[in-house]
Amino acid sequence: MRILVLEDKTDQQARIEKTLFAIAKDRNLKLHIDIAETYRELETFTNYLDLYELYLLDLEVDDDPKLGFTVAQEIRKRDPFTSIAFVTTHSEALPLAFEYQVSALDFISKDKPEGEYRQHLERCIDYVTQHDTRENLQVFSYRYEGRKGFSMPYHDIIAIETKPDSHRLKVYYVNHSTKTVYGTLKSIQEQAERDYFAYANRTVLVNINAITGLNSQQVDLIEGLSFSVSRMGKRELEKCRKNKD
């Protein structure tokens, strides 16, 4: 397992590294840990950001109390499916994780006693070990007119909506995340594997597997998303769901 740590205090670097290796020894895991002390040091790892399975980020780095959130956003753009946890003294900043839409796995306080501190890191390691199965997932890699769009597992995509801007799409995916890319719904349908997406209305494609409810007014999806449905869209979604059963 590859882990990247962003931490500017040497004593905290030593603490987290020691704890991680102790957990790895107990679980018979092989860890590769890289530590960046500053944002500039972190930039040396930018070409490899999609290779790490877990990121442990301090919030305050380079005297910026929110730099950790900024780094997390950059990581999410490169790899929407990796695991991110914050290790910080600023526990009051937890609500900001939702504002920055970085989907944090955990928010670990440095002030916790060693036992609790280790338990939080153990939960992060265990989660990644159990859920990081990206190699076995069927991935949808989308491009539009030579532009790179996105690449993510089909089951992580919830819906795709056209934007008012010409040829722009808003992709809704797991962990309450979104991404805007160039493209059209028609080209999505042309490039995607069959039986994954269907129109809810003229401006929205939904993942059939993400549907939790359907009526004459709207389609409900996982993570609380919902979109209006046209009469034709409702018939198409009902047909697709029936074929899935």
ABEGO torsion letter per residue (X at the ends): XBBBBBBABAAAAAAAAAAAAAAAAAAGBBBBBBBBABAAAAAAAAAAAAABABBBBBABBGGBAAAAAAAAAAAAAABAABBBBBBBABAAAAAAAAAAGAGBABBBBAABBAAAAAAAAAAAAAAAAAABAAAABBBBBBBBGGBBBBBBBAAABABBBBBABBGBBBBBBBGGBBBBBBEBAAAAAAABBBGABBBABAABBBBAAABABBBAABBBBBGGBBBBBBAAAAAAAAAAAAAAX
